[in-house]
Amino acid sequence: MDIEVVLRKVHSQGLPRYPLLVVFFTGGEEPPDCVSMLRLPMPNGGFAFGEDFGNRIQEAMASNESAHDGAVAFGRIGVSDAYKCAGWSYRIVARQTPHAAEANRGAAYNSAISLSLSAGVDRVCLFSRYELEVFSGGKRAVFLKVR
C-alpha cells in the first residue's frame, strides 16, 4: 500500500478539524519523542493503517472532538511489518531542531518538521485545511496544496 496515496485521499475527503498530525515510526510500541495525552473517551487504536483511515478519523472525532489535538501515531516493529495505530493524542516533545525551516508557520508545522528528525520516525504528516505536508529527515518530502 502506498501511504501517500491514502493520505491524499483522506485529505481530499476533508476533516472535521485542523490541523492534524500523523506520525509513522519503526522500532517500538510508542512513537519516539512523544508523550501520550489522556482523552476520555480515548479513540480505539490497534488497527492497521489503510484505506479506512479517513473513516477512523471521523469516528474518533465524533466520539471525542479533542482526538485531533496532538498526533495520531502508527508504529511497526520492523520495516516489513504493517503500521498499526499506537494511539491518539500524542504530545510532541522532539529535541531536534531543523537547520532551516520556514519562519512563522505555527506550532504544528514546527513540531512536524522537528519530530521528523527523531531516530525511528519514518515520516510526519501535517494536514491543514488547504495543504498536506509530509516530512522526513527534517525536510518536506511531499506537498499537496488544494485551491
N, C-alpha and C positions, 0 to 999 in steps of 0.2 A: 504494500500500500504506500502511496506517495502522500506523506504527511502534509506537504504544502498544498496539494490539490484539495485535501479535506479542509484545511484551514481556509482556503479561498472560498470554498463552498459555504462554510459556516459564516464567513464574513458577508457573503452575498445575501444570506438569509436575514441578516440583521440581528442585533442583540437587544435585549430589553434595557441594558445599562452598559455604560462605557466609563473608563477603559476596562479591558480585561487582559490580564497577563496569564500566559500558559507557558510552563517550563517543562522541558523534556530532559531527563537525566539518565545516566547509566552508572550502575555500580552499587546500588543500595536501595533501602526501602524509603528513605526520606531524601528530599532534594538538598543538595549542599547549600550552605549559606542561606537557609530559610528556616523559619520557626512557625510551627502550626498555631493558628489562632482558633480558639473555640468558637463555634457557631451552634446555636440551638434554634431549630434543629440543624444538624450537620448533614449536608447532602451526602448521598451514598458515593462511595469510592469503589475501587477494586475492579472496575470494568475496563476492558481493553479500549484503547483509543481507536476510533474508527468513524465510519460514515454517520453514525448516530450521535456524534459529539454535539452537534447543534441542538438536537432534542434534549440531550443531557443538560446542557446549559440552561435551556428554557425551564426544564423541570426543577433544576436546582434553585434557580432564582424565583420560581413560583413558590417553592416551599420556604425559602429564606432569601429575601432580596439582598442581604449582605453577602451572599455567597460570591459575588463578583469582587468583593473587597479583598485584596491580596491575590496571590497566584494560585491557579489550578495546576497541580503537579502530576506529571506522568513519568513513571520510572520503569526501568528494566534492570535486571541483574547483569546480563551480558548483551553484547551487540546483536546476537542472533535471536534474542527474546523480543516479544511484543511489549510495547509500552502499555502499562496499566495505571489507572488513576490511583495515585498515592494519597490524594486528598485535595481538599478545597481550602481556600483562605490561608495560604502561607504568606507570612510577612517576610520580605526580602531583607537580609542583613549582609549583603555582599560587601566584602572588604576591598575588592579590586576596584581600580579606577581606570577608565579608558584613557589612552594617550590623547585622543581627540574626539570630542563629541560636540554636536550642535548645541549651542547655548539656549537656555530658556525653553526647553522642550517639556519640562514638567517632571514630577517625581516618578511617574510610571515609566517614562522614556529612560530616565537616568538609571532607574532600578533595573530595567530590562537589559540595557547595554552592559552595566556593571556585572549583573548576575551571569551574563553570557561568558564572562571571563573566568568563572569559577570552575575548578577542576571537577570533572564529572558531568557538567552541564553541557548538553548537546546543542540545544537551541532554546531561545526565549522568544515568545511571540507576543506582540502587543497589538491588541485590537482596539482601534478607536473608531469613531463614527465613520470617518471617510478614509481611513488608512488601515492597512495590515502590514506590520513590520516584523521581520524575523531576524534575530540577531544570533550570531555565532562567533565565538572568539573575539568579542568586543567590536564586531563590525556588523553593519546591516547587510544581511545576505539576500534578503528578499524584501521587496517593497511593492505594495499594491495600493494605488490611490484611486478612490472612487469619486466621480464627479469632476 
